[in-house]
Amino acid sequence: MKTSKFAGAGAAAVGAATAAAMLLLGSTAASAEPDVTSSAYVVETDGLLSVSPSPYAESRDGEHDRQSVADVSALPLRGKPGIGLSALVAEAEGHRAEATVAKVDLLGILRADTMRTWCDGADGGSAGVDLLDAAVLGTPVNVPLEGQKLPISPLLEITLNQQDRDDDSITVTGFTLTLLPGQDRRRELNDKEKEVAPDLIGLVRGSLPDLSQTPLRTVDDLLTALSPKGDLLRITVGSATCSLEQEHEKEKAAEPVVRKHQPEPGEAPRPEIVQKNLPVTG
């Protein structure tokens, strides 16, 4: 009986030691993983056209990261790109990130010479969208309001400067276009929607449909005309995410850095006091 108790105690001790070792190793491995403090990308699309976030940059342990792409074009429209973006740059460093792009043309809906989406996690966090010579369907847009929505069409939803915050981070999305947002596929199109639907199909497919062969009665009919798979379309241009700077990081950044003086060329080294224990004689 004593032997069995000893064996049980020994097994428990081994199990506890193993658990402790696993916990220690696990915490060590976790602490070795880099801390992503900010990230940014320029363009992403979902649905009938899929483009992963590109170019994408992220700051690990505060290090600077910069990624760039010369241009992006997609959805050909009558021989011209339905989506045309030039000089795409994503940068992230510490608690700051930004996505910039020049010569923006999105299906003729958004045009801009320059678009910059940025965030900064310092002092509680701030974010915004900067536009240069920008217009939405010909209407100039200079400084978009936070979460500004533009009533372009009953079939399209456009949002500028969408900001999402929590206790740890802030994310800003520069421009989002959503085709048929939150629509019931069985719903019948109203007269206004039927009127603008052919132009919408022309934008996405590059050619106008023959409605005599495929009349558009429901949302599902429109989706099928837009894409054989009936997918939705969502286009995002400019996204930046920044973690909020914590108090201990501010205190560490504010601490003075003491550097050892390095003599200039030809300068005599400064004398230093050296403590030594010398034997006493006499």
C-alpha positions in Angstrom: 0.0 0.0 0.0 2.8 2.3 0.9 4.5 1.6 -2.4 1.4 2.5 -4.4 1.1 5.7 -2.4 4.7 6.6 -3.2 4.2 5.8 -6.8 1.1 7.9 -7.0 2.9 10.8 -5.3 5.9 10.4 -7.6 3.6 10.4 -10.7 1.9 13.6 -9.4 5.3 15.2 -8.8 6.4 14.3 -12.3 3.2 15.5 -13.8 3.5 18.8 -11.9 7.1 19.2 -13.0 6.1 18.5 -16.6 3.2 21.0 -16.5 5.5 23.6 -15.0 8.1 23.0 -17.7 5.4 23.2 -20.4 4.1 26.4 -18.9 7.6 27.9 -18.8 8.4 26.9 -22.3 5.1 28.1 -23.5 5.5 31.5 -21.9 9.0 31.7 -23.2 7.9 31.0 -26.8 5.0 33.4 -26.5 7.3 36.2 -25.3 9.6 35.6 -28.2 6.9 36.3 -30.8 7.1 39.8 -32.3 4.6 42.4 -31.2 2.7 43.9 -34.2 2.1 47.5 -33.2 0.7 48.8 -36.5 -0.2 47.7 -40.1 -1.5 49.1 -43.4 -2.5 48.1 -46.9 -3.7 50.0 -49.9 -6.3 47.9 -51.8 -8.4 44.9 -51.1 -11.4 43.4 -53.0 -13.9 40.7 -52.1 -16.6 38.9 -54.1 -16.6 38.6 -57.9 -13.1 40.1 -57.9 -10.7 38.9 -55.2 -7.5 40.9 -54.5 -5.8 40.2 -51.2 -4.5 43.2 -49.2 -1.7 44.7 -51.3 0.8 46.1 -50.7 0.7 45.1 -47.0 3.1 46.4 -44.3 3.3 45.8 -40.6 5.5 47.0 -37.8 6.9 44.2 -35.6 8.4 45.3 -32.2 8.3 48.9 -33.5 10.5 48.3 -36.5 9.8 50.2 -39.8 8.3 48.3 -42.7 7.6 49.7 -46.2 6.0 47.9 -49.1 5.1 49.2 -52.5 3.5 48.2 -55.8 3.8 50.2 -59.0 0.2 49.9 -60.1 -3.0 47.8 -59.9 -5.6 47.5 -62.6 -8.7 45.2 -62.8 -12.2 44.9 -64.2 -11.5 46.1 -67.7 -14.1 48.7 -68.8 -14.4 49.3 -72.6 -10.6 48.9 -73.0 -9.8 50.9 -69.8 -9.2 49.6 -66.3 -12.3 49.7 -64.2 -10.0 49.9 -61.2 -6.8 51.9 -61.8 -4.3 52.7 -59.0 -0.7 53.9 -59.3 2.2 54.3 -56.9 0.8 52.2 -54.0 2.8 52.5 -50.8 2.1 51.0 -47.3 4.2 52.0 -44.3 4.1 51.1 -40.6 6.5 52.0 -37.7 5.8 51.8 -34.0 2.3 53.0 -33.3 1.9 54.8 -36.7 0.8 53.6 -40.1 -0.3 54.9 -43.5 -1.4 53.8 -46.9 -0.9 56.2 -49.9 -1.9 55.9 -53.5 -1.7 58.2 -56.5 -3.9 58.5 -59.6 -7.0 56.7 -58.2 -9.8 55.7 -60.6 -12.4 53.3 -59.3 -15.0 52.5 -61.9 -15.2 56.2 -62.7 -16.9 56.7 -59.3 -13.9 57.9 -57.3 -11.1 59.8 -58.9 -8.2 61.4 -57.0 -4.6 62.6 -57.6 -3.5 61.4 -54.2 -5.2 59.5 -51.3 -3.6 59.0 -47.9 -5.1 57.0 -45.1 -3.3 57.2 -41.8 -3.4 56.5 -38.0 -1.4 57.4 -35.0 -1.7 55.5 -31.7 -0.1 58.2 -29.5 -2.1 60.5 -27.2 -5.3 58.5 -27.3 -5.2 57.7 -31.0 -6.0 59.8 -34.1 -6.7 58.9 -37.7 -7.9 60.4 -40.9 -8.0 60.5 -44.7 -6.3 63.1 -46.9 -7.4 63.7 -50.5 -5.9 65.8 -53.2 -8.0 66.8 -56.2 -10.6 64.1 -55.4 -14.1 63.8 -56.6 -16.9 61.2 -56.2 -19.1 61.1 -59.4 -17.7 64.6 -60.3 -18.5 66.1 -56.9 -15.3 67.4 -55.2 -14.4 65.9 -51.9 -11.6 67.5 -49.8 -11.7 66.4 -46.2 -14.2 63.6 -45.7 -16.1 63.4 -42.4 -15.6 60.4 -40.1 -17.9 57.6 -41.4 -19.2 59.8 -44.3 -21.7 57.8 -46.5 -22.5 59.0 -50.0 -26.0 58.2 -51.5 -24.7 57.3 -54.9 -27.3 54.7 -55.9 -29.8 52.3 -54.3 -27.5 49.5 -55.5 -24.2 51.0 -54.2 -23.0 52.1 -50.8 -19.9 54.2 -50.5 -18.2 55.1 -47.2 -15.3 57.4 -46.6 -13.1 57.7 -43.5 -14.6 54.8 -41.6 -13.0 54.6 -38.1 -13.3 51.7 -35.7 -11.9 52.0 -32.2 -11.5 49.8 -29.1 -9.5 50.0 -25.9 -6.3 48.7 -27.7 -6.3 50.0 -31.3 -7.8 52.2 -33.9 -8.5 51.2 -37.6 -9.3 53.7 -40.3 -10.6 52.7 -43.8 -10.2 55.3 -46.5 -12.8 54.3 -49.1 -15.2 51.4 -49.3 -17.5 50.6 -52.2 -20.1 47.9 -51.6 -22.3 46.6 -54.4 -25.8 45.6 -53.3 -25.1 45.9 -49.6 -27.3 43.7 -47.4 -29.7 42.9 -50.1 -32.3 40.1 -50.0 -31.7 38.2 -53.3 -35.4 37.4 -53.7 -36.4 41.1 -53.4 -37.9 42.6 -56.6 -36.1 45.6 -58.0 -37.9 48.9 -58.0 -38.2 51.1 -61.1 -35.3 53.3 -60.1 -33.0 50.3 -59.6 -34.1 48.8 -62.9 -33.2 52.1 -64.5 -29.6 52.2 -63.2 -28.9 48.5 -63.3 -27.7 48.3 -66.9 -25.1 51.0 -66.3 -23.9 49.2 -63.2 -23.5 46.0 -65.2 -21.7 47.9 -67.9 -19.2 49.2 -65.3 -18.5 45.8 -63.9 -18.7 43.6 -67.0 -17.4 46.1 -69.5 -20.4 45.7 -71.8 -24.1 46.4 -71.6 -26.5 43.4 -71.2 -29.2 42.4 -73.6 -32.2 42.8 -71.3 -34.6 41.4 -73.9 -32.9 38.0 -73.3 -32.3 38.2 -69.5 -34.8 40.7 -67.9 -33.9 42.0 -64.5 -36.7 41.4 -62.1 -35.0 40.6 -58.8 -31.8 41.2 -56.9 -30.7 37.7 -57.8 -31.2 38.4 -61.5 -28.9 41.4 -61.2 -26.3 39.5 -59.3 -26.3 36.8 -61.9 -25.9 39.4 -64.7 -23.0 41.0 -62.8 -21.2 37.7 -62.2 -21.9 34.1 -63.2 -21.3 33.1 -59.6 -23.6 35.7 -58.3 -21.0 37.2 -56.0 -21.2 40.6 -54.4 -18.4 43.1 -54.8 -16.6 45.1 -52.2 -13.7 47.4 -52.9 -11.5 48.9 -50.1 -8.8 51.5 -50.8 -6.6 52.6 -47.9 -6.6 50.9 -44.5 -4.4 51.6 -41.5 -4.4 50.0 -38.0 -2.5 51.3 -35.0 -2.3 49.9 -31.5 -2.7 52.6 -28.8 0.4 53.7 -27.0 0.3 52.6 -23.4 1.4 54.7 -20.4 4.5 52.5 -19.6 5.6 53.0 -23.2 5.3 56.8 -22.9 7.3 56.8 -19.7 10.0 54.7 -21.2 10.2 57.0 -24.3 10.4 60.0 -21.9 13.4 58.6 -20.0 16.7 60.4 -20.8 19.2 58.4 -22.6 22.7 58.7 -21.2 25.4 58.1 -23.8 29.1 57.8 -23.1 31.1 60.7 -24.6 33.0 59.7 -27.7 36.2 61.8 -28.3 36.4 63.7 -31.6 39.4 62.9 -33.8 42.5 64.4 -32.2 40.7 65.1 -28.9 42.3 63.8 -25.8 40.2 61.3 -23.9 38.5 62.6 -20.8 40.0 61.5 -17.5 38.1 58.9 -15.6 38.1 58.1 -11.9 39.2 54.5 -11.3 38.7 53.0 -7.8 41.3 50.5 -6.7 42.2 48.8 -3.5 45.9 49.4 -2.7 47.8 47.5 0.0 48.7 49.6 3.0 52.4 49.3 4.0 54.4 50.8 6.9 
